[in-house]
Amino acid sequence: MDLALQLEKEMSLRVQTVNEAVEAYLSEISLPQVESMLELRKSMLYSATNGGKRFRPVLSLLVADLFGASAERVLPFAIAVEMIHTYSLIHDDLPCMDNDDIRRGKPTNHKVYGEDFALLAGDALLTEAFFLLADKYGDTSHLSATLIKLLSEAAGLRGMVGGQAIDLRAGKKRFTLEELTQLHLLKTGALIRVAAEGAAIIAGARPTQIESLRKFGEGLGLAFQVADDILDHGEKDQDARSFTGILGMEPTKDYLRNLSSEIRAELHKVSGQAPLLEYLIDFNQNRSH
């Protein structure tokens, strides 16, 4: 089989593993047979099982693979990261935020379940993520506390939420390259960074390896946004809020190539044999959607 097809197949298997694990976890939460609570679970499942690349949890599984850690060991953490990502999408789509009606080809959560239950579904997914970490890694209290601290940092004021705040209040401000980079390191990069870093910690990586994978994840998150801006060129305000608007189209492509090389170098500090993680770099650099 062609190497690219083999890698794509391996990635698809991991996406399937994540899909099944997310649905199983949320479906099996023990709840009183109260109609409103069961409806809330349906709202959570509606968004959590609505496809997507599963970029973050698959990244966690691939990092665990580097160190020979089992998927079962890292899956709870990967699911927690994905639940937080899903909560952020539900809230982003609300009328008070981006006011979007469609997500991945389907009506957004609030269009199906109402704004009140969409808000609660996001809240529940966020909270459940930390319950899961405490529950599944509580046998090693230090590990549980470390993961909760890392994920809190990445998801909250110091990370994703802080980046969203900057974005919401930016108005028509023209960002410098440094300001835009900082925005996306927080808003997008932080959760991708922690997906790699947390998995490395669970897998028992050395501190220098954890640091390299932290930088790898952070850079990959930024590269993901740069690629998005290239793909979206001409479809949104390109003057103030995108890499192509600040740098221009061709310099942005050069920026992505250089960034991808830097990410690969960080990965090679950990392992020169990580074809699936290198596939993520190449996939992002060459993707068409």
Short mmCIF file of the C-alpha atoms (twelve columns), coordinates in Angstrom:
data_MODEL
# 
_entry.id   MODEL 
# 
loop_
_atom_site.group_PDB 
_atom_site.id 
_atom_site.type_symbol 
_atom_site.label_atom_id 
_atom_site.label_alt_id 
_atom_site.label_comp_id 
_atom_site.label_asym_id 
_atom_site.label_seq_id 
_atom_site.Cartn_x 
_atom_site.Cartn_y 
_atom_site.Cartn_z 
_atom_site.pdbx_PDB_model_num 
ATOM 1   C CA . MET A 1   0.000   0.000  0.000  1 
ATOM 2   C CA . ASP A 2   1.177   3.533  -0.785 1 
ATOM 3   C CA . LEU A 3   2.688   5.158  2.316  1 
ATOM 4   C CA . ALA A 4   0.356   8.163  2.170  1 
ATOM 5   C CA . LEU A 5   -2.690  5.887  1.958  1 
ATOM 6   C CA . GLN A 6   -1.379  3.784  4.838  1 
ATOM 7   C CA . LEU A 7   -0.900  6.861  6.999  1 
ATOM 8   C CA . GLU A 8   -4.356  8.137  6.073  1 
ATOM 9   C CA . LYS A 9   -5.837  4.772  7.039  1 
ATOM 10  C CA . GLU A 10  -4.021  4.824  10.371 1 
ATOM 11  C CA . MET A 11  -5.338  8.324  11.053 1 
ATOM 12  C CA . SER A 12  -8.884  7.262  10.189 1 
ATOM 13  C CA . LEU A 13  -8.669  4.379  12.663 1 
ATOM 14  C CA . ARG A 14  -7.680  6.779  15.423 1 
ATOM 15  C CA . VAL A 15  -10.482 9.184  14.539 1 
ATOM 16  C CA . GLN A 16  -12.876 6.246  14.782 1 
ATOM 17  C CA . THR A 17  -11.446 5.321  18.183 1 
ATOM 18  C CA . VAL A 18  -12.046 8.858  19.441 1 
ATOM 19  C CA . ASN A 19  -15.551 9.035  17.973 1 
ATOM 20  C CA . GLU A 20  -16.566 5.806  19.676 1 
ATOM 21  C CA . ALA A 21  -14.983 6.806  22.987 1 
ATOM 22  C CA . VAL A 22  -16.654 10.244 23.098 1 
ATOM 23  C CA . GLU A 23  -20.094 8.842  22.318 1 
ATOM 24  C CA . ALA A 24  -19.718 5.964  24.759 1 
ATOM 25  C CA . TYR A 25  -18.541 8.177  27.600 1 
ATOM 26  C CA . LEU A 26  -21.343 10.726 27.310 1 
ATOM 27  C CA . SER A 27  -23.996 8.073  26.682 1 
ATOM 28  C CA . GLU A 28  -23.002 6.079  29.760 1 
ATOM 29  C CA . ILE A 29  -23.040 8.907  32.313 1 
ATOM 30  C CA . SER A 30  -25.522 7.801  34.959 1 
ATOM 31  C CA . LEU A 31  -28.400 10.269 35.163 1 
ATOM 32  C CA . PRO A 32  -31.782 10.359 36.883 1 
ATOM 33  C CA . GLN A 33  -34.589 9.630  34.427 1 
ATOM 34  C CA . VAL A 34  -35.579 13.280 34.337 1 
ATOM 35  C CA . GLU A 35  -36.665 14.488 30.917 1 
ATOM 36  C CA . SER A 36  -34.804 17.814 31.058 1 
ATOM 37  C CA . MET A 37  -31.508 16.176 32.084 1 
ATOM 38  C CA . LEU A 38  -31.819 13.566 29.350 1 
ATOM 39  C CA . GLU A 39  -32.516 16.337 26.844 1 
ATOM 40  C CA . LEU A 40  -29.400 18.154 28.018 1 
ATOM 41  C CA . ARG A 41  -27.367 14.997 27.405 1 
ATOM 42  C CA . LYS A 42  -28.841 14.831 23.885 1 
ATOM 43  C CA . SER A 43  -27.741 18.420 23.329 1 
ATOM 44  C CA . MET A 44  -24.203 17.542 24.474 1 
ATOM 45  C CA . LEU A 45  -24.099 14.469 22.243 1 
ATOM 46  C CA . TYR A 46  -25.492 16.405 19.285 1 
ATOM 47  C CA . SER A 47  -22.415 18.608 19.138 1 
ATOM 48  C CA . ALA A 48  -19.858 16.151 20.535 1 
ATOM 49  C CA . THR A 49  -20.662 13.525 17.889 1 
ATOM 50  C CA . ASN A 50  -21.087 15.897 14.929 1 
ATOM 51  C CA . GLY A 51  -17.979 14.818 13.045 1 
ATOM 52  C CA . GLY A 52  -14.905 16.993 12.775 1 
ATOM 53  C CA . LYS A 53  -11.252 16.104 12.277 1 
ATOM 54  C CA . ARG A 54  -10.722 15.206 15.968 1 
ATOM 55  C CA . PHE A 55  -7.366  16.919 15.537 1 
ATOM 56  C CA . ARG A 56  -6.670  17.415 19.253 1 
ATOM 57  C CA . PRO A 57  -7.551  13.980 20.662 1 
ATOM 58  C CA . VAL A 58  -5.869  12.195 17.751 1 
ATOM 59  C CA . LEU A 59  -2.751  14.257 18.460 1 
ATOM 60  C CA . SER A 60  -2.845  12.974 22.050 1 
ATOM 61  C CA . LEU A 61  -3.084  9.372  20.848 1 
ATOM 62  C CA . LEU A 62  -0.183  9.835  18.440 1 
ATOM 63  C CA . VAL A 63  2.050   11.357 21.113 1 
ATOM 64  C CA . ALA A 64  1.233   8.433  23.403 1 
ATOM 65  C CA . ASP A 65  2.230   6.080  20.576 1 
ATOM 66  C CA . LEU A 66  5.710   7.630  20.542 1 
ATOM 67  C CA . PHE A 67  6.349   6.314  24.041 1 
ATOM 68  C CA . GLY A 68  4.513   3.023  23.770 1 
ATOM 69  C CA . ALA A 69  1.631   4.126  26.000 1 
ATOM 70  C CA . SER A 70  -1.701  2.448  25.340 1 
ATOM 71  C CA . ALA A 71  -4.613  4.295  23.784 1 
ATOM 72  C CA . GLU A 72  -6.723  3.286  26.782 1 
ATOM 73  C CA . ARG A 73  -4.369  5.124  29.129 1 
ATOM 74  C CA . VAL A 74  -4.472  8.430  27.239 1 
ATOM 75  C CA . LEU A 75  -8.076  8.309  25.917 1 
ATOM 76  C CA . PRO A 76  -9.695  9.892  29.005 1 
ATOM 77  C CA . PHE A 77  -7.404  12.891 28.643 1 
ATOM 78  C CA . ALA A 78  -7.998  13.031 24.881 1 
ATOM 79  C CA . ILE A 79  -11.779 12.938 25.429 1 
ATOM 80  C CA . ALA A 80  -11.522 15.704 28.035 1 
ATOM 81  C CA . VAL A 81  -9.662  17.931 25.572 1 
ATOM 82  C CA . GLU A 82  -12.247 17.224 22.882 1 
ATOM 83  C CA . MET A 83  -15.153 17.999 25.229 1 
ATOM 84  C CA . ILE A 84  -13.612 21.382 25.980 1 
ATOM 85  C CA . HIS A 85  -13.114 22.028 22.275 1 
ATOM 86  C CA . THR A 86  -16.770 21.095 21.643 1 
ATOM 87  C CA . TYR A 87  -18.003 23.368 24.423 1 
ATOM 88  C CA . SER A 88  -16.066 26.249 22.886 1 
ATOM 89  C CA . LEU A 89  -17.700 25.649 19.490 1 
ATOM 90  C CA . ILE A 90  -21.197 25.571 20.996 1 
ATOM 91  C CA . HIS A 91  -20.594 28.854 22.791 1 
ATOM 92  C CA . ASP A 92  -18.865 30.438 19.778 1 
ATOM 93  C CA . ASP A 93  -21.973 29.777 17.676 1 
ATOM 94  C CA . LEU A 94  -24.365 31.511 20.102 1 
ATOM 95  C CA . PRO A 95  -26.032 34.783 19.031 1 
ATOM 96  C CA . CYS A 96  -24.048 36.712 21.649 1 
ATOM 97  C CA . MET A 97  -20.790 35.508 20.074 1 
ATOM 98  C CA . ASP A 98  -20.493 34.624 16.356 1 
ATOM 99  C CA . ASN A 99  -24.228 34.025 15.789 1 
ATOM 100 C CA . ASP A 100 -23.754 31.077 13.421 1 
ATOM 101 C CA . ASP A 101 -26.621 28.896 12.205 1 
ATOM 102 C CA . ILE A 102 -24.626 26.033 10.670 1 
ATOM 103 C CA . ARG A 103 -21.765 23.954 12.052 1 
ATOM 104 C CA . ARG A 104 -20.266 21.133 9.973  1 
ATOM 105 C CA . GLY A 105 -23.258 21.108 7.663  1 
ATOM 106 C CA . LYS A 106 -25.875 20.838 10.404 1 
ATOM 107 C CA . PRO A 107 -27.876 23.417 12.394 1 
ATOM 108 C CA . THR A 108 -25.901 24.719 15.351 1 
ATOM 109 C CA . ASN A 109 -26.778 23.517 18.825 1 
ATOM 110 C CA . HIS A 110 -28.844 26.539 19.805 1 
ATOM 111 C CA . LYS A 111 -30.897 26.241 16.623 1 
ATOM 112 C CA . VAL A 112 -31.937 22.737 17.651 1 
ATOM 113 C CA . TYR A 113 -32.087 22.900 21.454 1 
ATOM 114 C CA . GLY A 114 -32.462 26.622 22.120 1 
ATOM 115 C CA . GLU A 115 -29.968 29.121 23.459 1 
ATOM 116 C CA . ASP A 116 -30.583 28.099 27.065 1 
ATOM 117 C CA . PHE A 117 -29.769 24.414 26.561 1 
ATOM 118 C CA . ALA A 118 -26.880 25.193 24.206 1 
ATOM 119 C CA . LEU A 119 -25.356 27.330 26.943 1 
ATOM 120 C CA . LEU A 120 -25.895 24.550 29.490 1 
ATOM 121 C CA . ALA A 121 -24.540 21.890 27.141 1 
ATOM 122 C CA . GLY A 122 -21.310 23.863 26.803 1 
ATOM 123 C CA . ASP A 123 -21.119 24.372 30.552 1 
ATOM 124 C CA . ALA A 124 -21.709 20.663 31.180 1 
ATOM 125 C CA . LEU A 125 -19.066 19.560 28.657 1 
ATOM 126 C CA . LEU A 126 -16.498 21.901 30.183 1 
ATOM 127 C CA . THR A 127 -17.222 20.712 33.715 1 
ATOM 128 C CA . GLU A 128 -17.386 17.051 32.739 1 
ATOM 129 C CA . ALA A 129 -13.908 17.291 31.226 1 
ATOM 130 C CA . PHE A 130 -12.387 18.027 34.627 1 
ATOM 131 C CA . PHE A 131 -14.525 15.394 36.351 1 
ATOM 132 C CA . LEU A 132 -13.165 12.862 33.870 1 
ATOM 133 C CA . LEU A 133 -9.547  13.787 34.596 1 
ATOM 134 C CA . ALA A 134 -10.069 13.539 38.336 1 
ATOM 135 C CA . ASP A 135 -11.966 10.262 37.996 1 
ATOM 136 C CA . LYS A 136 -9.655  8.431  35.595 1 
ATOM 137 C CA . TYR A 137 -6.276  9.684  36.814 1 
ATOM 138 C CA . GLY A 138 -7.154  10.019 40.492 1 
ATOM 139 C CA . ASP A 139 -5.232  6.834  41.302 1 
ATOM 140 C CA . THR A 140 -2.132  8.985  40.853 1 
ATOM 141 C CA . SER A 141 -3.038  12.240 42.568 1 
ATOM 142 C CA . HIS A 142 0.006   14.104 41.279 1 
ATOM 143 C CA . LEU A 143 -0.816  13.169 37.684 1 
ATOM 144 C CA . SER A 144 -4.460  14.143 38.063 1 
ATOM 145 C CA . ALA A 145 -3.557  17.513 39.569 1 
ATOM 146 C CA . THR A 146 -0.939  18.173 36.881 1 
ATOM 147 C CA . LEU A 147 -3.356  17.433 34.038 1 
ATOM 148 C CA . ILE A 148 -6.137  19.517 35.570 1 
ATOM 149 C CA . LYS A 149 -3.769  22.447 36.028 1 
ATOM 150 C CA . LEU A 150 -2.454  22.189 32.449 1 
ATOM 151 C CA . LEU A 151 -5.897  21.898 30.891 1 
ATOM 152 C CA . SER A 152 -7.253  24.750 33.019 1 
ATOM 153 C CA . GLU A 153 -4.378  26.948 31.866 1 
ATOM 154 C CA . ALA A 154 -4.963  26.073 28.205 1 
ATOM 155 C CA . ALA A 155 -8.752  26.413 28.281 1 
ATOM 156 C CA . GLY A 156 -9.273  29.439 30.492 1 
ATOM 157 C CA . LEU A 157 -8.141  33.028 30.917 1 
ATOM 158 C CA . ARG A 158 -4.498  32.135 30.251 1 
ATOM 159 C CA . GLY A 159 -5.368  30.364 27.011 1 
ATOM 160 C CA . MET A 160 -8.402  29.822 24.802 1 
ATOM 161 C CA . VAL A 161 -10.876 32.054 26.655 1 
ATOM 162 C CA . GLY A 162 -8.316  34.831 26.964 1 
ATOM 163 C CA . GLY A 163 -7.671  34.634 23.226 1 
ATOM 164 C CA . GLN A 164 -11.376 34.778 22.503 1 
ATOM 165 C CA . ALA A 165 -11.672 37.892 24.662 1 
ATOM 166 C CA . ILE A 166 -8.914  39.593 22.660 1 
ATOM 167 C CA . ASP A 167 -10.657 38.623 19.430 1 
ATOM 168 C CA . LEU A 168 -14.093 39.828 20.540 1 
ATOM 169 C CA . ARG A 169 -12.873 43.239 21.646 1 
ATOM 170 C CA . ALA A 170 -10.477 43.845 18.759 1 
ATOM 171 C CA . GLY A 171 -13.110 45.531 16.609 1 
ATOM 172 C CA . LYS A 172 -11.477 46.895 13.461 1 
ATOM 173 C CA . LYS A 173 -8.049  47.164 15.060 1 
ATOM 174 C CA . ARG A 174 -5.243  46.307 12.676 1 
ATOM 175 C CA . PHE A 175 -3.079  43.709 14.372 1 
ATOM 176 C CA . THR A 176 0.679   43.544 14.084 1 
ATOM 177 C CA . LEU A 177 2.132   40.136 13.249 1 
ATOM 178 C CA . GLU A 178 3.179   39.755 16.896 1 
ATOM 179 C CA . GLU A 179 -0.317  40.598 18.174 1 
ATOM 180 C CA . LEU A 180 -2.020  38.230 15.759 1 
ATOM 181 C CA . THR A 181 0.418   35.462 16.642 1 
ATOM 182 C CA . GLN A 182 -0.271  35.983 20.350 1 
ATOM 183 C CA . LEU A 183 -4.023  35.892 19.731 1 
ATOM 184 C CA . HIS A 184 -3.872  32.541 17.963 1 
ATOM 185 C CA . LEU A 185 -1.336  30.995 20.320 1 
ATOM 186 C CA . LEU A 186 -4.004  31.542 22.964 1 
ATOM 187 C CA . LYS A 187 -7.270  31.040 21.086 1 
ATOM 188 C CA . THR A 188 -6.288  28.029 18.957 1 
ATOM 189 C CA . GLY A 189 -2.778  26.985 19.887 1 
ATOM 190 C CA . ALA A 190 -3.222  26.506 23.630 1 
ATOM 191 C CA . LEU A 191 -5.640  23.581 23.406 1 
ATOM 192 C CA . ILE A 192 -3.584  21.883 20.678 1 
ATOM 193 C CA . ARG A 193 -0.440  22.466 22.733 1 
ATOM 194 C CA . VAL A 194 -1.915  20.823 25.810 1 
ATOM 195 C CA . ALA A 195 -3.182  17.858 23.771 1 
ATOM 196 C CA . ALA A 196 0.442   17.014 22.987 1 
ATOM 197 C CA . GLU A 197 1.961   18.039 26.318 1 
ATOM 198 C CA . GLY A 198 -0.571  16.238 28.493 1 
ATOM 199 C CA . ALA A 199 -0.268  13.011 26.519 1 
ATOM 200 C CA . ALA A 200 3.521   13.141 26.868 1 
ATOM 201 C CA . ILE A 201 3.191   13.495 30.633 1 
ATOM 202 C CA . ILE A 202 0.745   10.582 30.857 1 
ATOM 203 C CA . ALA A 203 3.091   8.462  28.739 1 
ATOM 204 C CA . GLY A 204 6.025   9.108  31.088 1 
ATOM 205 C CA . ALA A 205 8.162   11.257 28.788 1 
ATOM 206 C CA . ARG A 206 11.268  12.984 30.127 1 
ATOM 207 C CA . PRO A 207 11.068  16.734 30.928 1 
ATOM 208 C CA . THR A 208 13.097  17.693 27.827 1 
ATOM 209 C CA . GLN A 209 10.794  15.579 25.649 1 
ATOM 210 C CA . ILE A 210 7.700   17.123 27.234 1 
ATOM 211 C CA . GLU A 211 9.071   20.601 26.553 1 
ATOM 212 C CA . SER A 212 9.780   19.782 22.897 1 
ATOM 213 C CA . LEU A 213 6.298   18.329 22.451 1 
ATOM 214 C CA . ARG A 214 4.788   21.368 24.132 1 
ATOM 215 C CA . LYS A 215 6.550   23.570 21.558 1 
ATOM 216 C CA . PHE A 216 5.552   21.153 18.798 1 
ATOM 217 C CA . GLY A 217 1.872   21.333 19.793 1 
ATOM 218 C CA . GLU A 218 1.917   25.098 20.201 1 
ATOM 219 C CA . GLY A 219 3.536   25.558 16.805 1 
ATOM 220 C CA . LEU A 220 1.162   23.107 15.181 1 
ATOM 221 C CA . GLY A 221 -1.798  25.055 16.563 1 
ATOM 222 C CA . LEU A 222 -0.432  28.289 15.138 1 
ATOM 223 C CA . ALA A 223 0.313   26.608 11.800 1 
ATOM 224 C CA . PHE A 224 -3.266  25.348 11.685 1 
ATOM 225 C CA . GLN A 225 -4.540  28.931 11.912 1 
ATOM 226 C CA . VAL A 226 -2.063  30.195 9.310  1 
ATOM 227 C CA . ALA A 227 -3.290  27.494 6.920  1 
ATOM 228 C CA . ASP A 228 -6.901  28.506 7.652  1 
ATOM 229 C CA . ASP A 229 -6.104  32.099 6.699  1 
ATOM 230 C CA . ILE A 230 -4.570  30.969 3.427  1 
ATOM 231 C CA . LEU A 231 -7.661  28.882 2.650  1 
ATOM 232 C CA . ASP A 232 -10.027 31.703 3.637  1 
ATOM 233 C CA . HIS A 233 -8.208  34.363 1.641  1 
ATOM 234 C CA . GLY A 234 -10.735 36.591 -0.088 1 
ATOM 235 C CA . GLU A 235 -13.665 35.302 1.984  1 
ATOM 236 C CA . LYS A 236 -13.291 37.571 5.026  1 
ATOM 237 C CA . ASP A 237 -11.719 40.836 6.130  1 
ATOM 238 C CA . GLN A 238 -8.114  40.229 5.152  1 
ATOM 239 C CA . ASP A 239 -6.768  43.626 6.191  1 
ATOM 240 C CA . ALA A 240 -6.705  43.476 9.961  1 
ATOM 241 C CA . ARG A 241 -7.461  40.001 11.238 1 
ATOM 242 C CA . SER A 242 -5.443  37.472 9.274  1 
ATOM 243 C CA . PHE A 243 -1.882  36.508 8.412  1 
ATOM 244 C CA . THR A 244 -2.566  36.986 4.709  1 
ATOM 245 C CA . GLY A 245 -3.919  40.463 5.415  1 
ATOM 246 C CA . ILE A 246 -0.814  41.455 7.329  1 
ATOM 247 C CA . LEU A 247 1.860   39.645 5.313  1 
ATOM 248 C CA . GLY A 248 0.266   39.053 1.916  1 
ATOM 249 C CA . MET A 249 -0.543  35.690 0.354  1 
ATOM 250 C CA . GLU A 250 2.887   34.498 -0.797 1 
ATOM 251 C CA . PRO A 251 4.765   35.665 2.328  1 
ATOM 252 C CA . THR A 252 2.134   33.861 4.427  1 
ATOM 253 C CA . LYS A 253 2.807   30.646 2.516  1 
ATOM 254 C CA . ASP A 254 6.515   31.135 3.204  1 
ATOM 255 C CA . TYR A 255 5.711   31.763 6.861  1 
ATOM 256 C CA . LEU A 256 3.754   28.493 7.009  1 
ATOM 257 C CA . ARG A 257 6.610   26.567 5.381  1 
ATOM 258 C CA . ASN A 258 9.131   27.992 7.851  1 
ATOM 259 C CA . LEU A 259 6.833   27.370 10.800 1 
ATOM 260 C CA . SER A 260 6.260   23.788 9.660  1 
ATOM 261 C CA . SER A 261 10.034  23.255 9.476  1 
ATOM 262 C CA . GLU A 262 10.447  24.571 13.022 1 
ATOM 263 C CA . ILE A 263 7.695   22.258 14.264 1 
ATOM 264 C CA . ARG A 264 9.324   19.282 12.563 1 
ATOM 265 C CA . ALA A 265 12.650  20.150 14.192 1 
ATOM 266 C CA . GLU A 266 11.028  20.110 17.655 1 
ATOM 267 C CA . LEU A 267 9.489   16.727 16.890 1 
ATOM 268 C CA . HIS A 268 12.842  15.345 15.756 1 
ATOM 269 C CA . LYS A 269 14.325  16.270 19.138 1 
ATOM 270 C CA . VAL A 270 12.017  13.604 20.541 1 
ATOM 271 C CA . SER A 271 11.978  11.078 17.717 1 
ATOM 272 C CA . GLY A 272 13.147  10.808 14.141 1 
ATOM 273 C CA . GLN A 273 10.586  8.063  13.577 1 
ATOM 274 C CA . ALA A 274 7.156   9.656  14.005 1 
ATOM 275 C CA . PRO A 275 5.509   9.334  10.581 1 
ATOM 276 C CA . LEU A 276 1.959   9.985  11.764 1 
ATOM 277 C CA . LEU A 277 2.899   13.150 13.621 1 
ATOM 278 C CA . GLU A 278 4.844   14.310 10.572 1 
ATOM 279 C CA . TYR A 279 1.753   13.465 8.540  1 
ATOM 280 C CA . LEU A 280 -0.166  16.028 10.647 1 
ATOM 281 C CA . ILE A 281 2.382   18.689 9.745  1 
ATOM 282 C CA . ASP A 282 2.216   17.838 6.048  1 
ATOM 283 C CA . PHE A 283 -1.570  17.481 6.079  1 
ATOM 284 C CA . ASN A 284 -1.959  20.944 7.558  1 
ATOM 285 C CA . GLN A 285 0.559   22.522 5.203  1 
ATOM 286 C CA . ASN A 286 -1.108  21.044 2.124  1 
ATOM 287 C CA . ARG A 287 -4.791  20.839 3.089  1 
ATOM 288 C CA . SER A 288 -7.494  22.222 0.841  1 
ATOM 289 C CA . HIS A 289 -10.264 22.660 3.445  1 
# 
